[in-house]
Amino acid sequence: HMVPRSFAEAMTNNEVLQIVVFSMFFGVALAALGDKGKILVAAIDQLSHVMLKITGYVMKLAPLAVLAAMASTVAVNGLTILL
């Protein structure tokens, strides 16, 4: 159960151990490539910056989403739901 059949399947089934094992194999293989792997490392680094920027946008919009959820609940159930 430790080795995934495919990385995508492990991600969709939320198999954390399989994802960690795959990531370790991937990292070791990438480090073994030396200079040839630097291009891929740079691309993954840039991708991580993009993902962190997206996460920042989501975090900035989270209070608005909470406000919308609360407004919807109040609209359906009335103001007494807050008590």
Residue pairs with C-beta under 8 A, 6 or more apart in sequence:
1 17
1 18
2 17
2 18
2 21
3 18
3 21
4 10
4 15
4 18
4 19
4 21
4 22
7 19
7 22
9 15
10 18
10 19
10 22
11 19
30 37
30 40
30 41
31 37
33 40
73 81
74 81
74 82
